[in-house]
Amino acid sequence: MSNRFSKLTALELLAVVIFIVVLAFGFLSFKAWLLGLILGWFGVTLGFWKNLVIIVLIDLILGGISSSSKK
């Protein structure tokens, strides 16, 4: 079975990696914006970057819990 990425040039592979990073950042940014919106309903105002850090930390904690419980 051949590898899907073995026929890509270096530039195409770089474009794929950049696309994946931009997609991941966009998804995390959306979650951070949504957290800011929900916290705003309760009168809590945090900056975007603080919301982003909260989302990343929660994802790290919950991702570790879910992967460790599925042994």
mmJSON file of the N, C-alpha and C atoms, coordinates in Angstrom:
{"data_MODEL":{"atom_site":{
"group_PDB":["ATOM","ATOM","ATOM","ATOM","ATOM","ATOM","ATOM","ATOM","ATOM","ATOM","ATOM","ATOM","ATOM","ATOM","ATOM","ATOM","ATOM","ATOM","ATOM","ATOM","ATOM","ATOM","ATOM","ATOM","ATOM","ATOM","ATOM","ATOM","ATOM","ATOM","ATOM","ATOM","ATOM","ATOM","ATOM","ATOM","ATOM","ATOM","ATOM","ATOM","ATOM","ATOM","ATOM","ATOM","ATOM","ATOM","ATOM","ATOM","ATOM","ATOM","ATOM","ATOM","ATOM","ATOM","ATOM","ATOM","ATOM","ATOM","ATOM","ATOM","ATOM","ATOM","ATOM","ATOM","ATOM","ATOM","ATOM","ATOM","ATOM","ATOM","ATOM","ATOM","ATOM","ATOM","ATOM","ATOM","ATOM","ATOM","ATOM","ATOM","ATOM","ATOM","ATOM","ATOM","ATOM","ATOM","ATOM","ATOM","ATOM","ATOM","ATOM","ATOM","ATOM","ATOM","ATOM","ATOM","ATOM","ATOM","ATOM","ATOM","ATOM","ATOM","ATOM","ATOM","ATOM","ATOM","ATOM","ATOM","ATOM","ATOM","ATOM","ATOM","ATOM","ATOM","ATOM","ATOM","ATOM","ATOM","ATOM","ATOM","ATOM","ATOM","ATOM","ATOM","ATOM","ATOM","ATOM","ATOM","ATOM","ATOM","ATOM","ATOM","ATOM","ATOM","ATOM","ATOM","ATOM","ATOM","ATOM","ATOM","ATOM","ATOM","ATOM","ATOM","ATOM","ATOM","ATOM","ATOM","ATOM","ATOM","ATOM","ATOM","ATOM","ATOM","ATOM","ATOM","ATOM","ATOM","ATOM","ATOM","ATOM","ATOM","ATOM","ATOM","ATOM","ATOM","ATOM","ATOM","ATOM","ATOM","ATOM","ATOM","ATOM","ATOM","ATOM","ATOM","ATOM","ATOM","ATOM","ATOM","ATOM","ATOM","ATOM","ATOM","ATOM","ATOM","ATOM","ATOM","ATOM","ATOM","ATOM","ATOM","ATOM","ATOM","ATOM","ATOM","ATOM","ATOM","ATOM","ATOM","ATOM","ATOM","ATOM","ATOM","ATOM","ATOM","ATOM","ATOM","ATOM","ATOM","ATOM","ATOM","ATOM"],
"id":[1,2,3,4,5,6,7,8,9,10,11,12,13,14,15,16,17,18,19,20,21,22,23,24,25,26,27,28,29,30,31,32,33,34,35,36,37,38,39,40,41,42,43,44,45,46,47,48,49,50,51,52,53,54,55,56,57,58,59,60,61,62,63,64,65,66,67,68,69,70,71,72,73,74,75,76,77,78,79,80,81,82,83,84,85,86,87,88,89,90,91,92,93,94,95,96,97,98,99,100,101,102,103,104,105,106,107,108,109,110,111,112,113,114,115,116,117,118,119,120,121,122,123,124,125,126,127,128,129,130,131,132,133,134,135,136,137,138,139,140,141,142,143,144,145,146,147,148,149,150,151,152,153,154,155,156,157,158,159,160,161,162,163,164,165,166,167,168,169,170,171,172,173,174,175,176,177,178,179,180,181,182,183,184,185,186,187,188,189,190,191,192,193,194,195,196,197,198,199,200,201,202,203,204,205,206,207,208,209,210,211,212,213],
"type_symbol":["N","C","C","N","C","C","N","C","C","N","C","C","N","C","C","N","C","C","N","C","C","N","C","C","N","C","C","N","C","C","N","C","C","N","C","C","N","C","C","N","C","C","N","C","C","N","C","C","N","C","C","N","C","C","N","C","C","N","C","C","N","C","C","N","C","C","N","C","C","N","C","C","N","C","C","N","C","C","N","C","C","N","C","C","N","C","C","N","C","C","N","C","C","N","C","C","N","C","C","N","C","C","N","C","C","N","C","C","N","C","C","N","C","C","N","C","C","N","C","C","N","C","C","N","C","C","N","C","C","N","C","C","N","C","C","N","C","C","N","C","C","N","C","C","N","C","C","N","C","C","N","C","C","N","C","C","N","C","C","N","C","C","N","C","C","N","C","C","N","C","C","N","C","C","N","C","C","N","C","C","N","C","C","N","C","C","N","C","C","N","C","C","N","C","C","N","C","C","N","C","C","N","C","C","N","C","C","N","C","C","N","C","C"],
"label_atom_id":["N","CA","C","N","CA","C","N","CA","C","N","CA","C","N","CA","C","N","CA","C","N","CA","C","N","CA","C","N","CA","C","N","CA","C","N","CA","C","N","CA","C","N","CA","C","N","CA","C","N","CA","C","N","CA","C","N","CA","C","N","CA","C","N","CA","C","N","CA","C","N","CA","C","N","CA","C","N","CA","C","N","CA","C","N","CA","C","N","CA","C","N","CA","C","N","CA","C","N","CA","C","N","CA","C","N","CA","C","N","CA","C","N","CA","C","N","CA","C","N","CA","C","N","CA","C","N","CA","C","N","CA","C","N","CA","C","N","CA","C","N","CA","C","N","CA","C","N","CA","C","N","CA","C","N","CA","C","N","CA","C","N","CA","C","N","CA","C","N","CA","C","N","CA","C","N","CA","C","N","CA","C","N","CA","C","N","CA","C","N","CA","C","N","CA","C","N","CA","C","N","CA","C","N","CA","C","N","CA","C","N","CA","C","N","CA","C","N","CA","C","N","CA","C","N","CA","C","N","CA","C","N","CA","C","N","CA","C","N","CA","C","N","CA","C","N","CA","C"],
"label_alt_id":[null,null,null,null,null,null,null,null,null,null,null,null,null,null,null,null,null,null,null,null,null,null,null,null,null,null,null,null,null,null,null,null,null,null,null,null,null,null,null,null,null,null,null,null,null,null,null,null,null,null,null,null,null,null,null,null,null,null,null,null,null,null,null,null,null,null,null,null,null,null,null,null,null,null,null,null,null,null,null,null,null,null,null,null,null,null,null,null,null,null,null,null,null,null,null,null,null,null,null,null,null,null,null,null,null,null,null,null,null,null,null,null,null,null,null,null,null,null,null,null,null,null,null,null,null,null,null,null,null,null,null,null,null,null,null,null,null,null,null,null,null,null,null,null,null,null,null,null,null,null,null,null,null,null,null,null,null,null,null,null,null,null,null,null,null,null,null,null,null,null,null,null,null,null,null,null,null,null,null,null,null,null,null,null,null,null,null,null,null,null,null,null,null,null,null,null,null,null,null,null,null,null,null,null,null,null,null,null,null,null,null,null,null],
"label_comp_id":["MET","MET","MET","SER","SER","SER","ASN","ASN","ASN","ARG","ARG","ARG","PHE","PHE","PHE","SER","SER","SER","LYS","LYS","LYS","LEU","LEU","LEU","THR","THR","THR","ALA","ALA","ALA","LEU","LEU","LEU","GLU","GLU","GLU","LEU","LEU","LEU","LEU","LEU","LEU","ALA","ALA","ALA","VAL","VAL","VAL","VAL","VAL","VAL","ILE","ILE","ILE","PHE","PHE","PHE","ILE","ILE","ILE","VAL","VAL","VAL","VAL","VAL","VAL","LEU","LEU","LEU","ALA","ALA","ALA","PHE","PHE","PHE","GLY","GLY","GLY","PHE","PHE","PHE","LEU","LEU","LEU","SER","SER","SER","PHE","PHE","PHE","LYS","LYS","LYS","ALA","ALA","ALA","TRP","TRP","TRP","LEU","LEU","LEU","LEU","LEU","LEU","GLY","GLY","GLY","LEU","LEU","LEU","ILE","ILE","ILE","LEU","LEU","LEU","GLY","GLY","GLY","TRP","TRP","TRP","PHE","PHE","PHE","GLY","GLY","GLY","VAL","VAL","VAL","THR","THR","THR","LEU","LEU","LEU","GLY","GLY","GLY","PHE","PHE","PHE","TRP","TRP","TRP","LYS","LYS","LYS","ASN","ASN","ASN","LEU","LEU","LEU","VAL","VAL","VAL","ILE","ILE","ILE","ILE","ILE","ILE","VAL","VAL","VAL","LEU","LEU","LEU","ILE","ILE","ILE","ASP","ASP","ASP","LEU","LEU","LEU","ILE","ILE","ILE","LEU","LEU","LEU","GLY","GLY","GLY","GLY","GLY","GLY","ILE","ILE","ILE","SER","SER","SER","SER","SER","SER","SER","SER","SER","SER","SER","SER","LYS","LYS","LYS","LYS","LYS","LYS"],
"label_asym_id":["A","A","A","A","A","A","A","A","A","A","A","A","A","A","A","A","A","A","A","A","A","A","A","A","A","A","A","A","A","A","A","A","A","A","A","A","A","A","A","A","A","A","A","A","A","A","A","A","A","A","A","A","A","A","A","A","A","A","A","A","A","A","A","A","A","A","A","A","A","A","A","A","A","A","A","A","A","A","A","A","A","A","A","A","A","A","A","A","A","A","A","A","A","A","A","A","A","A","A","A","A","A","A","A","A","A","A","A","A","A","A","A","A","A","A","A","A","A","A","A","A","A","A","A","A","A","A","A","A","A","A","A","A","A","A","A","A","A","A","A","A","A","A","A","A","A","A","A","A","A","A","A","A","A","A","A","A","A","A","A","A","A","A","A","A","A","A","A","A","A","A","A","A","A","A","A","A","A","A","A","A","A","A","A","A","A","A","A","A","A","A","A","A","A","A","A","A","A","A","A","A","A","A","A","A","A","A","A","A","A","A","A","A"],
"label_entity_id":["1","1","1","1","1","1","1","1","1","1","1","1","1","1","1","1","1","1","1","1","1","1","1","1","1","1","1","1","1","1","1","1","1","1","1","1","1","1","1","1","1","1","1","1","1","1","1","1","1","1","1","1","1","1","1","1","1","1","1","1","1","1","1","1","1","1","1","1","1","1","1","1","1","1","1","1","1","1","1","1","1","1","1","1","1","1","1","1","1","1","1","1","1","1","1","1","1","1","1","1","1","1","1","1","1","1","1","1","1","1","1","1","1","1","1","1","1","1","1","1","1","1","1","1","1","1","1","1","1","1","1","1","1","1","1","1","1","1","1","1","1","1","1","1","1","1","1","1","1","1","1","1","1","1","1","1","1","1","1","1","1","1","1","1","1","1","1","1","1","1","1","1","1","1","1","1","1","1","1","1","1","1","1","1","1","1","1","1","1","1","1","1","1","1","1","1","1","1","1","1","1","1","1","1","1","1","1","1","1","1","1","1","1"],
"label_seq_id":[1,1,1,2,2,2,3,3,3,4,4,4,5,5,5,6,6,6,7,7,7,8,8,8,9,9,9,10,10,10,11,11,11,12,12,12,13,13,13,14,14,14,15,15,15,16,16,16,17,17,17,18,18,18,19,19,19,20,20,20,21,21,21,22,22,22,23,23,23,24,24,24,25,25,25,26,26,26,27,27,27,28,28,28,29,29,29,30,30,30,31,31,31,32,32,32,33,33,33,34,34,34,35,35,35,36,36,36,37,37,37,38,38,38,39,39,39,40,40,40,41,41,41,42,42,42,43,43,43,44,44,44,45,45,45,46,46,46,47,47,47,48,48,48,49,49,49,50,50,50,51,51,51,52,52,52,53,53,53,54,54,54,55,55,55,56,56,56,57,57,57,58,58,58,59,59,59,60,60,60,61,61,61,62,62,62,63,63,63,64,64,64,65,65,65,66,66,66,67,67,67,68,68,68,69,69,69,70,70,70,71,71,71],
"pdbx_PDB_ins_code":[null,null,null,null,null,null,null,null,null,null,null,null,null,null,null,null,null,null,null,null,null,null,null,null,null,null,null,null,null,null,null,null,null,null,null,null,null,null,null,null,null,null,null,null,null,null,null,null,null,null,null,null,null,null,null,null,null,null,null,null,null,null,null,null,null,null,null,null,null,null,null,null,null,null,null,null,null,null,null,null,null,null,null,null,null,null,null,null,null,null,null,null,null,null,null,null,null,null,null,null,null,null,null,null,null,null,null,null,null,null,null,null,null,null,null,null,null,null,null,null,null,null,null,null,null,null,null,null,null,null,null,null,null,null,null,null,null,null,null,null,null,null,null,null,null,null,null,null,null,null,null,null,null,null,null,null,null,null,null,null,null,null,null,null,null,null,null,null,null,null,null,null,null,null,null,null,null,null,null,null,null,null,null,null,null,null,null,null,null,null,null,null,null,null,null,null,null,null,null,null,null,null,null,null,null,null,null,null,null,null,null,null,null],
"Cartn_x":[0.843,0.0,0.883,0.695,1.545,1.015,1.923,1.577,0.962,-0.089,-0.811,0.066,0.921,1.727,3.09,3.393,4.712,4.911,3.843,3.96,3.881,3.742,3.661,5.053,5.129,6.386,6.525,7.688,7.932,7.014,6.777,5.903,4.455,3.991,2.631,2.474,3.48,3.444,3.431,4.21,4.206,2.835,2.214,0.878,-0.146,-0.046,-0.956,-0.77,0.469,0.75,0.223,0.455,-0.034,-1.558,-2.195,-3.655,-4.198,-3.556,-3.998,-3.823,-2.71,-2.472,-3.497,-3.793,-4.785,-6.171,-6.522,-7.801,-7.898,-6.846,-6.851,-6.956,-6.211,-6.287,-7.667,-8.252,-9.594,-10.626,-10.51,-11.438,-11.271,-10.02,-9.781,-10.234,-10.059,-10.509,-12.023,-12.716,-14.169,-14.619,-13.97,-14.316,-14.015,-12.925,-12.581,-13.588,-14.005,-15.016,-16.332,-16.706,-17.934,-17.868,-16.72,-16.542,-16.687,-16.104,-16.242,-17.682,-18.425,-19.832,-20.635,-20.399,-21.132,-20.758,-19.474,-19.069,-19.61,-19.767,-20.331,-21.764,-22.499,-23.866,-23.9,-22.822,-22.746,-21.974,-21.635,-20.952,-19.451,-18.885,-17.438,-16.839,-15.921,-15.288,-13.799,-13.382,-11.977,-11.536,-10.26,-9.73,-9.737,-9.618,-9.632,-8.523,-7.328,-6.197,-6.361,-7.0,-7.278,-8.291,-9.292,-10.265,-9.598,-8.679,-7.975,-7.132,-6.456,-5.649,-6.547,-7.701,-8.633,-9.092,-9.421,-9.878,-8.778,-7.563,-6.453,-6.211,-6.214,-5.995,-7.114,-8.354,-9.472,-9.378,-9.026,-8.87,-7.748,-6.659,-5.555,-5.973,-6.669,-7.094,-8.11,-9.145,-10.198,-9.738,-8.836,-8.284,-7.462,-6.723,-5.949,-6.825,-7.947,-8.854,-9.553,-10.017,-10.772,-9.864,-8.622,-7.738,-7.247,-7.122,-6.638,-7.747,-9.015,-10.096,-10.456,-9.939,-10.248,-9.086,-8.729,-7.595,-7.995],
"Cartn_y":[-1.176,0.0,1.232,2.095,3.281,4.383,5.204,6.32,7.433,8.014,9.063,10.287,10.616,11.828,11.605,10.403,10.138,10.774,11.061,11.625,13.151,13.787,15.237,15.858,17.011,17.743,18.436,18.999,19.669,20.872,21.599,22.774,22.373,21.302,20.828,20.327,19.635,19.147,20.307,21.344,22.546,23.22,23.264,23.854,23.057,21.738,20.893,21.145,21.233,21.477,22.846,23.868,25.213,25.228,24.535,24.461,23.813,22.747,22.063,22.959,23.688,24.6,25.731,26.288,27.367,26.851,25.654,25.064,24.849,24.329,24.095,25.411,26.429,27.731,28.354,28.186,28.703,28.047,26.739,26.014,26.45,26.584,27.038,28.485,29.308,30.698,30.783,29.936,29.908,29.502,28.49,28.054,29.145,29.884,30.971,32.108,32.428,33.464,33.058,31.795,31.295,31.337,30.995,31.098,32.537,33.476,34.891,35.351,34.851,35.196,34.662,33.424,32.824,33.485,33.744,34.415,35.835,36.47,37.811,37.861,36.782,36.723,36.8,36.326,36.34,37.538,38.47,39.682,39.533,38.431,38.208,38.593,39.544,39.95,39.627,38.765,38.403,38.718,38.93,39.16,37.883,38.042,36.885,35.894,36.417,35.527,34.757,35.376,34.646,33.541,33.83,32.796,31.66,32.003,30.985,30.096,30.694,29.907,28.983,29.483,28.65,27.459,27.701,26.627,25.593,26.046,25.111,24.272,24.897,24.147,23.149,23.559,22.629,21.462,21.742,20.661,19.712,20.26,19.399,18.511,19.092,18.318,17.266,17.657,16.716,15.701,16.094,15.134,14.069,14.455,13.48,12.544,13.052,12.212,11.21,11.664,10.76,9.689,10.017,9.005,8.018,8.45,7.536,6.593,6.968,6.127,5.04,5.137,4.156,3.19,2.481,1.553,0.266],
"Cartn_z":[0.0,0.0,0.0,-0.967,-1.06,-0.159,0.279,1.141,0.3,0.787,0.065,-0.16,0.808,0.726,0.089,-0.357,-0.912,-2.291,-3.002,-4.343,-4.353,-3.183,-3.117,-3.167,-3.797,-3.779,-2.43,-2.188,-0.911,-0.737,-1.813,-1.748,-1.469,-2.098,-1.846,-0.423,0.084,1.46,2.443,2.16,2.997,2.968,1.806,1.682,2.486,2.479,3.256,4.743,5.193,6.613,7.035,6.223,6.541,6.569,5.643,5.612,6.882,7.34,8.558,9.776,9.845,10.97,10.978,9.805,9.719,10.101,9.663,10.033,11.542,12.152,13.596,14.358,13.929,14.587,14.411,13.244,13.015,13.905,14.085,14.95,16.405,16.857,18.23,18.414,17.403,17.478,17.592,16.846,16.943,18.339,18.906,20.256,21.279,21.097,22.016,21.891,20.668,20.473,21.122,20.96,21.557,23.083,23.661,25.105,25.565,24.826,25.159,25.094,24.118,23.986,25.172,25.537,26.66,27.974,28.188,29.417,29.474,28.323,28.267,28.759,28.578,29.081,30.605,31.236,32.692,33.221,32.358,32.782,32.932,32.453,32.527,31.185,31.198,29.949,30.014,29.145,29.01,27.593,27.429,26.092,25.278,23.962,23.064,23.404,23.687,23.93,25.227,26.23,27.474,27.22,26.419,26.062,25.298,24.409,23.63,24.535,25.511,26.449,27.27,27.7,28.46,27.627,26.374,25.489,25.276,25.041,24.819,26.067,27.239,28.475,28.741,28.512,28.708,27.735,26.483,25.505,25.897,26.417,26.848,28.02,28.991,30.166,29.78,29.069,28.71,27.67,26.806,25.843,26.528,27.552,28.315,29.102,29.614,30.384,29.478,28.339,27.464,26.86,26.571,25.981,27.02,28.276,29.3,29.772,29.622,30.078,29.061,27.839,26.786,26.588,27.622,27.512,26.932],
"occupancy":[1.0,1.0,1.0,1.0,1.0,1.0,1.0,1.0,1.0,1.0,1.0,1.0,1.0,1.0,1.0,1.0,1.0,1.0,1.0,1.0,1.0,1.0,1.0,1.0,1.0,1.0,1.0,1.0,1.0,1.0,1.0,1.0,1.0,1.0,1.0,1.0,1.0,1.0,1.0,1.0,1.0,1.0,1.0,1.0,1.0,1.0,1.0,1.0,1.0,1.0,1.0,1.0,1.0,1.0,1.0,1.0,1.0,1.0,1.0,1.0,1.0,1.0,1.0,1.0,1.0,1.0,1.0,1.0,1.0,1.0,1.0,1.0,1.0,1.0,1.0,1.0,1.0,1.0,1.0,1.0,1.0,1.0,1.0,1.0,1.0,1.0,1.0,1.0,1.0,1.0,1.0,1.0,1.0,1.0,1.0,1.0,1.0,1.0,1.0,1.0,1.0,1.0,1.0,1.0,1.0,1.0,1.0,1.0,1.0,1.0,1.0,1.0,1.0,1.0,1.0,1.0,1.0,1.0,1.0,1.0,1.0,1.0,1.0,1.0,1.0,1.0,1.0,1.0,1.0,1.0,1.0,1.0,1.0,1.0,1.0,1.0,1.0,1.0,1.0,1.0,1.0,1.0,1.0,1.0,1.0,1.0,1.0,1.0,1.0,1.0,1.0,1.0,1.0,1.0,1.0,1.0,1.0,1.0,1.0,1.0,1.0,1.0,1.0,1.0,1.0,1.0,1.0,1.0,1.0,1.0,1.0,1.0,1.0,1.0,1.0,1.0,1.0,1.0,1.0,1.0,1.0,1.0,1.0,1.0,1.0,1.0,1.0,1.0,1.0,1.0,1.0,1.0,1.0,1.0,1.0,1.0,1.0,1.0,1.0,1.0,1.0,1.0,1.0,1.0,1.0,1.0,1.0,1.0,1.0,1.0,1.0,1.0,1.0],
"B_iso_or_equiv":[0.0,0.0,0.0,0.0,0.0,0.0,0.0,0.0,0.0,0.0,0.0,0.0,0.0,0.0,0.0,0.0,0.0,0.0,0.0,0.0,0.0,0.0,0.0,0.0,0.0,0.0,0.0,0.0,0.0,0.0,0.0,0.0,0.0,0.0,0.0,0.0,0.0,0.0,0.0,0.0,0.0,0.0,0.0,0.0,0.0,0.0,0.0,0.0,0.0,0.0,0.0,0.0,0.0,0.0,0.0,0.0,0.0,0.0,0.0,0.0,0.0,0.0,0.0,0.0,0.0,0.0,0.0,0.0,0.0,0.0,0.0,0.0,0.0,0.0,0.0,0.0,0.0,0.0,0.0,0.0,0.0,0.0,0.0,0.0,0.0,0.0,0.0,0.0,0.0,0.0,0.0,0.0,0.0,0.0,0.0,0.0,0.0,0.0,0.0,0.0,0.0,0.0,0.0,0.0,0.0,0.0,0.0,0.0,0.0,0.0,0.0,0.0,0.0,0.0,0.0,0.0,0.0,0.0,0.0,0.0,0.0,0.0,0.0,0.0,0.0,0.0,0.0,0.0,0.0,0.0,0.0,0.0,0.0,0.0,0.0,0.0,0.0,0.0,0.0,0.0,0.0,0.0,0.0,0.0,0.0,0.0,0.0,0.0,0.0,0.0,0.0,0.0,0.0,0.0,0.0,0.0,0.0,0.0,0.0,0.0,0.0,0.0,0.0,0.0,0.0,0.0,0.0,0.0,0.0,0.0,0.0,0.0,0.0,0.0,0.0,0.0,0.0,0.0,0.0,0.0,0.0,0.0,0.0,0.0,0.0,0.0,0.0,0.0,0.0,0.0,0.0,0.0,0.0,0.0,0.0,0.0,0.0,0.0,0.0,0.0,0.0,0.0,0.0,0.0,0.0,0.0,0.0,0.0,0.0,0.0,0.0,0.0,0.0],
"pdbx_formal_charge":[null,null,null,null,null,null,null,null,null,null,null,null,null,null,null,null,null,null,null,null,null,null,null,null,null,null,null,null,null,null,null,null,null,null,null,null,null,null,null,null,null,null,null,null,null,null,null,null,null,null,null,null,null,null,null,null,null,null,null,null,null,null,null,null,null,null,null,null,null,null,null,null,null,null,null,null,null,null,null,null,null,null,null,null,null,null,null,null,null,null,null,null,null,null,null,null,null,null,null,null,null,null,null,null,null,null,null,null,null,null,null,null,null,null,null,null,null,null,null,null,null,null,null,null,null,null,null,null,null,null,null,null,null,null,null,null,null,null,null,null,null,null,null,null,null,null,null,null,null,null,null,null,null,null,null,null,null,null,null,null,null,null,null,null,null,null,null,null,null,null,null,null,null,null,null,null,null,null,null,null,null,null,null,null,null,null,null,null,null,null,null,null,null,null,null,null,null,null,null,null,null,null,null,null,null,null,null,null,null,null,null,null,null],
"auth_seq_id":[1,1,1,2,2,2,3,3,3,4,4,4,5,5,5,6,6,6,7,7,7,8,8,8,9,9,9,10,10,10,11,11,11,12,12,12,13,13,13,14,14,14,15,15,15,16,16,16,17,17,17,18,18,18,19,19,19,20,20,20,21,21,21,22,22,22,23,23,23,24,24,24,25,25,25,26,26,26,27,27,27,28,28,28,29,29,29,30,30,30,31,31,31,32,32,32,33,33,33,34,34,34,35,35,35,36,36,36,37,37,37,38,38,38,39,39,39,40,40,40,41,41,41,42,42,42,43,43,43,44,44,44,45,45,45,46,46,46,47,47,47,48,48,48,49,49,49,50,50,50,51,51,51,52,52,52,53,53,53,54,54,54,55,55,55,56,56,56,57,57,57,58,58,58,59,59,59,60,60,60,61,61,61,62,62,62,63,63,63,64,64,64,65,65,65,66,66,66,67,67,67,68,68,68,69,69,69,70,70,70,71,71,71],
"auth_comp_id":["MET","MET","MET","SER","SER","SER","ASN","ASN","ASN","ARG","ARG","ARG","PHE","PHE","PHE","SER","SER","SER","LYS","LYS","LYS","LEU","LEU","LEU","THR","THR","THR","ALA","ALA","ALA","LEU","LEU","LEU","GLU","GLU","GLU","LEU","LEU","LEU","LEU","LEU","LEU","ALA","ALA","ALA","VAL","VAL","VAL","VAL","VAL","VAL","ILE","ILE","ILE","PHE","PHE","PHE","ILE","ILE","ILE","VAL","VAL","VAL","VAL","VAL","VAL","LEU","LEU","LEU","ALA","ALA","ALA","PHE","PHE","PHE","GLY","GLY","GLY","PHE","PHE","PHE","LEU","LEU","LEU","SER","SER","SER","PHE","PHE","PHE","LYS","LYS","LYS","ALA","ALA","ALA","TRP","TRP","TRP","LEU","LEU","LEU","LEU","LEU","LEU","GLY","GLY","GLY","LEU","LEU","LEU","ILE","ILE","ILE","LEU","LEU","LEU","GLY","GLY","GLY","TRP","TRP","TRP","PHE","PHE","PHE","GLY","GLY","GLY","VAL","VAL","VAL","THR","THR","THR","LEU","LEU","LEU","GLY","GLY","GLY","PHE","PHE","PHE","TRP","TRP","TRP","LYS","LYS","LYS","ASN","ASN","ASN","LEU","LEU","LEU","VAL","VAL","VAL","ILE","ILE","ILE","ILE","ILE","ILE","VAL","VAL","VAL","LEU","LEU","LEU","ILE","ILE","ILE","ASP","ASP","ASP","LEU","LEU","LEU","ILE","ILE","ILE","LEU","LEU","LEU","GLY","GLY","GLY","GLY","GLY","GLY","ILE","ILE","ILE","SER","SER","SER","SER","SER","SER","SER","SER","SER","SER","SER","SER","LYS","LYS","LYS","LYS","LYS","LYS"],
"auth_asym_id":["A","A","A","A","A","A","A","A","A","A","A","A","A","A","A","A","A","A","A","A","A","A","A","A","A","A","A","A","A","A","A","A","A","A","A","A","A","A","A","A","A","A","A","A","A","A","A","A","A","A","A","A","A","A","A","A","A","A","A","A","A","A","A","A","A","A","A","A","A","A","A","A","A","A","A","A","A","A","A","A","A","A","A","A","A","A","A","A","A","A","A","A","A","A","A","A","A","A","A","A","A","A","A","A","A","A","A","A","A","A","A","A","A","A","A","A","A","A","A","A","A","A","A","A","A","A","A","A","A","A","A","A","A","A","A","A","A","A","A","A","A","A","A","A","A","A","A","A","A","A","A","A","A","A","A","A","A","A","A","A","A","A","A","A","A","A","A","A","A","A","A","A","A","A","A","A","A","A","A","A","A","A","A","A","A","A","A","A","A","A","A","A","A","A","A","A","A","A","A","A","A","A","A","A","A","A","A","A","A","A","A","A","A"],
"auth_atom_id":["N","CA","C","N","CA","C","N","CA","C","N","CA","C","N","CA","C","N","CA","C","N","CA","C","N","CA","C","N","CA","C","N","CA","C","N","CA","C","N","CA","C","N","CA","C","N","CA","C","N","CA","C","N","CA","C","N","CA","C","N","CA","C","N","CA","C","N","CA","C","N","CA","C","N","CA","C","N","CA","C","N","CA","C","N","CA","C","N","CA","C","N","CA","C","N","CA","C","N","CA","C","N","CA","C","N","CA","C","N","CA","C","N","CA","C","N","CA","C","N","CA","C","N","CA","C","N","CA","C","N","CA","C","N","CA","C","N","CA","C","N","CA","C","N","CA","C","N","CA","C","N","CA","C","N","CA","C","N","CA","C","N","CA","C","N","CA","C","N","CA","C","N","CA","C","N","CA","C","N","CA","C","N","CA","C","N","CA","C","N","CA","C","N","CA","C","N","CA","C","N","CA","C","N","CA","C","N","CA","C","N","CA","C","N","CA","C","N","CA","C","N","CA","C","N","CA","C","N","CA","C","N","CA","C","N","CA","C","N","CA","C","N","CA","C","N","CA","C"],
"pdbx_PDB_model_num":[1,1,1,1,1,1,1,1,1,1,1,1,1,1,1,1,1,1,1,1,1,1,1,1,1,1,1,1,1,1,1,1,1,1,1,1,1,1,1,1,1,1,1,1,1,1,1,1,1,1,1,1,1,1,1,1,1,1,1,1,1,1,1,1,1,1,1,1,1,1,1,1,1,1,1,1,1,1,1,1,1,1,1,1,1,1,1,1,1,1,1,1,1,1,1,1,1,1,1,1,1,1,1,1,1,1,1,1,1,1,1,1,1,1,1,1,1,1,1,1,1,1,1,1,1,1,1,1,1,1,1,1,1,1,1,1,1,1,1,1,1,1,1,1,1,1,1,1,1,1,1,1,1,1,1,1,1,1,1,1,1,1,1,1,1,1,1,1,1,1,1,1,1,1,1,1,1,1,1,1,1,1,1,1,1,1,1,1,1,1,1,1,1,1,1,1,1,1,1,1,1,1,1,1,1,1,1,1,1,1,1,1,1]
}}}
